[in-house]
Amino acid sequence: MSTIIYSKSAGNNNGAIGKLETPIKMVIEHESDILTKKGGIRDWLFNVETSARFGETIVGQNEFDIFAATPEGDAAPRDTVAETYRKFIEHIQFMKEFVITAEMMEDAGYGVAADAKRRAENFTRAYYKTMHKICEYALASGTYASGNFSGATLDLTAPDSLPLFYSAHKYGTAAATQSNFYYGDIFSGGTAGFEAALSELSVKLRNMKDENGEALGYTADTLILPGNRPAAEMIAKKVCGSEGALGNGYNDINLQFGNWNIVVLPGWQTSDDRVMIMSSEANKNLSGNMFFNRVPLSVSNWVDHHTGNYLWAGRCRFGVGFGSYKHILLAVDSSTAVQNATAL
């Protein structure tokens, strides 16, 4: 849960201001509790952790090999775990301020309390909106190595320094590569085509290799769709929400039914049909989509003695990044080659 830190600056000599301080504080804290319980993109698709450092480093290691048969009396074969990659996620500072003017305080009378309440509610909503939006932006921009969000430069690479979605991700100590970015007949074949593509993509994710070259075996369970492709969204919901197989009269079972959670990203606006598929278990175990809370929303207030205005300022720090690429795939509906993507 995110916490609101509230502090009051000295010098608030306006009696009306004094009457507003505690109500606004209570509104901010109460709004925080409500919004935390509602969740959002950050909570649905990212691992949320707290941090006490400048940034966080995710370290990858290979796994122990299988046990080996050993003759009686012999020593056990020794195995070692080696570091295979590091990914550093740096925290970014975000700030916002709002003001209640001296004239408003003087002229609005009791109405200023209602206006201040609305501003405090929107202030807290903007804090949560920022966290959800940056997570949405990071995923939607995952075909690039970096991006700009609200003035901040974001590192959108996986631990191998390649974009989150790429055709030749590296793994292991050898020069081995694997793809988590595909193109092909995804939605253009209707419900039957999407069902077939979804099955193939699920196997691709399940067979994603670990640092030893072994298939990880994770099951995909999350579909992530753009917010401006209603036809593709309809196809996906039909395939994932129908008990029987679509498009035939033979009463076949639908193998996709009940296996998927569908998340639509309103801010992911695309010019073509595409979909991400993710394993929530892999996302957690492999530290895939990461959100680190360094400093929660810290709110302070004071009177500007030059203007007489009453100011509220908020500050927070958090970091967003990807500790793996093996938990998620991106597929674009296209009959022609897509840059940095693999044919399905």
N, C-alpha and C positions, 0 to 999 in steps of 0.2 A: 504494500500500500504506500502511496506517496504521502508525504507529510508536508504540512504548511508551517513554516517558521515565521512568526510574527514578532516584530520589534517596533517600539514607539520611540521616536526621537524627541529630545527635549525641546522646549520653547513653544509648545502649543498653547498660546495664551488666549485663543478665541473660545468662549464658552460653548458656542454651537458646535465647534469642532470636537470638543471634549465629549459631547453627547453622542457623536458619531463613531468614535474610535472602537468601542467594544462591539456595537452592532455590526460594523463592517468586518471586524475580525471574525465574529461569529459566522457571518454570511460566507466569508472566504473558506473557513474551516468546514462548515456544513456542506457547502457546494463541493468541496474536495472529497468529502466522504461519499456523497451521492455519485459523483463521476467515477470514483475509484470502483465502486460496486458495479457500475454499468459496463466497465471494460471497454475494449476497442481494438483497433488494429494492432497496436503495440502488444496488448495482452493476448490476443488470439494467435499472433504469428511470430512473436519474439520471446526469447528467454529474458526475463527482467531480473536484474541483480543489482545490488548496491555496491558501491566502490568507495574506498577511502584513499585512493591514490590519484596521481596525475592522469593516468590511463591504465588500461588493463591489457595484459599479454596472455593470449591463448596459445598454449604449447601443445603440439601434436606429437604423438609417439607411435611407433609400431607396436604390434601386439606380440605376446608370447606365441611361439609356434606350438603345435600339438605335442603332447607327451610322447616320449620315445620309449620303445621296449628296451629293457636293460637286463643283462644277464645277472644272475644271483651273485651278490657280493660286490658288484661293480658300482662305481660312483654314478650319481645321476648326471646326465648330460647338462651342461650349464647353458642357460639361455640369457640373453640380454635384451633390454628395452632401450632403443635409441631414439633421440629426438629427431623428428622428421621435418617439422616446420614450426614457425612462430608467427603470430599475428597480433599486432599491437593496435588497440583501439583507444584513441585519444578523446578526452572529454572536451566538449565545446560549451562556452558560456552563452546563454541567451538572456535578454533583459527586456522589460516593458514597463511603461509608466503611464499613469492617468492622473488627471487633475480635476479638482473641484474649485472653480474660481471664487475669488473673494466676493464678487458681485452676486454669484449664485447663493453663496452662504448668507449674504445680507438680505436678498430679495425673495428667495424661494420659501423662507420660513420652514414650516414642517415638511413641505414637499421635497426639500433637499435630501431628507432621509431616504425616501423612496428612490430618488434618482441615484443616490450613492449606493443603495442596495443593488440596483440593476447593474451599475458599473462594476461593483465588486464581484457579482455573479459572472459577468462577462469576462472579467479579468482572470478568474480561476478557470473558466472554460477555455480561454485562449491558451493557458498553460498546458492543459491536457490536449487541446487541439494541436499544439506544436509538437508534442511527443508522438501523437498518432500520425501526424502528417510527415514527420521526418522518417518514420519507419516505412510508411507507404511510399515515400519518394525513393528511399534506398532500394527497396525491392523493384519498383517500377523502372528504375534507372540501372538495373543490374547488368545490362549489356555494356556498360561503360566502366572505365577504371576509376573515374571520379565524377563528382557532380557538385552543383552549388545549391544549397538550401538556405534561404533567408539570410544570405550573406556569408554562410559558412561553407568551406570546401570540405566535402565528404570523401573519404576513401571507400570506394565501393568494390575493392578487390577482395578475392579470396586469399588464403594464406600463401598461394603460389604466385602472388602479385599479378594475376590475371583477373579480368572482370568476373563477377560472380557467375554469370552465364557465359560459357565459352566452349568451343569445340575441342580444345586440346589441353585440358587441365592436367597438371602433373601429379603423380603419386609415387610413393616409394623412393628408393635411392637410385633406381635405374631410370632411364629416360622414357618411362612409360607414360602414356596419356589416356584420357578418357573424356567423354563429352557429357555436358548437362544442358546443352542448347541444341534444339532440333527444329527442322522445318519439314513440312509434308502435308498430306491430306488429313487435317485435323478436324475441321468443322465443315468443309465444303462437301463432304460426303453425307451430310445430314446426321441423323441420330445413329444410324448403323455405322457410318464412317467414324464418328466421334467415339462410339463404344469400342471399336477396333483399335483406334489410335490410343485411347485411354489404357486399354489392356497392354499394348506394346510399350507405352511410356512407363507404366507401372513396373513392368519387367526390367526396363532400363534402369530405373531407380533401385530396384531390388538387387540388381547385379552390379551396382556401383562398387568399385574395388576399394579396400582399405589400404593402408600403407604397406601391408605385406603382400598385396595382390590378391587377397581373398575377397569374395563377394560378401558385402555387408549384410544383405538379406532383409533390409527394412521394408515394411509395407507402406505404400503411399496411402494417405487418408485425407488429404486436404487439397481442394481445388481453389485456385486463386484466379479471378477473372477481372478484366478491365471493366470500368464503370460505364463505358459508352458503346458497348457492343451487344444490344439486346437480343439479336438473333442467336448469337453464340451462347449467350447466357441462357436463353430458352432451351437450346439443344442440351446444354450441360445439365440443367435442372431436370429435363425430361429423362435423360439417360440415368441420372443418379437417383431420381425419385420415383421411378416406375418399378413395380414389383415384377411385371412381366416384360419380356423382351419386346422392344418397339418395332413396328413395321412388318409384323407377320401375324398370321392367324393360328399359329401352332401351339400357343400357350407355353412357349419356352420361358424358362426363368431368366431373369436379368441378373447377371453375375456382378453388376456394379451396384445394385440396390443395397442401400444401408452401409456402404463402405466409405462414403465421402462426406466431409464437411465442405460446404461451398462458402467462400469469402469473396465478396465483390469489393474492389478498391475504387471508390468514387473518383479519386484523384489520378488514377491510372487511365489516361485517355490515349487510345491507340488508333492508328489509321488502318489496322488490319485485325483479324481475329487471332487471338493468342491466349495461352493458358499456362499457368504454373501448376505443377503438382509437387506436393511436399509430404514427407513423412514427419508427423509431429514427434514421434519417438526418436527418429534420427536427429531432428532439429534439437531436441533436448540433449541427447547423449553425445552428439558431436559438436555441441556449442555452435550451432549453425547461425541463426539470426540472433544477434546479441544486442541488448539494450542495457547500458550500465548507468544507474542513477548515482551521480557523484554528489551533487548538492540539490536537494529538493527545493521547491519554490520558497524563496525567502522574501518576505514582504516587510517593508518599512514605510513609515509615513512621517511627514514633517510639514512645517509651514515655511514657504518661501518669503522671507522678510522683505525682499525687494518688491514683490507683487502682492503679497497677502494671500496668495493661492495656497490651497491645501493639496499636497501631492502624495501619491502612493506609488511606490516603485517595487517591482518584482525582479528577482534574479534567480537563475537556476543553472546547473551544469549537468550535462549527461553526454554519453557517447553511444554511437550506433555503428555497427559493423558486422562482418561475417567471419566466423571462426572456422567455417568449412563451406564447401560447395556440394558435398555429397548427399545432402539432405533434401535437395530441391532441383527440379528441372524446369526449363522454359521451352515451350513448343509454339511455333508460329505456323499458321495456316498459309502455306505458300507452295505453288508448284515450281517456282524458280528458286535458285540458290539464295540463301540469306547469309550475309557476311558473318563470319565466325560461328556459323551453325552447321550441324551435321544433318545429312538427309536421313529421314526416319525410314 
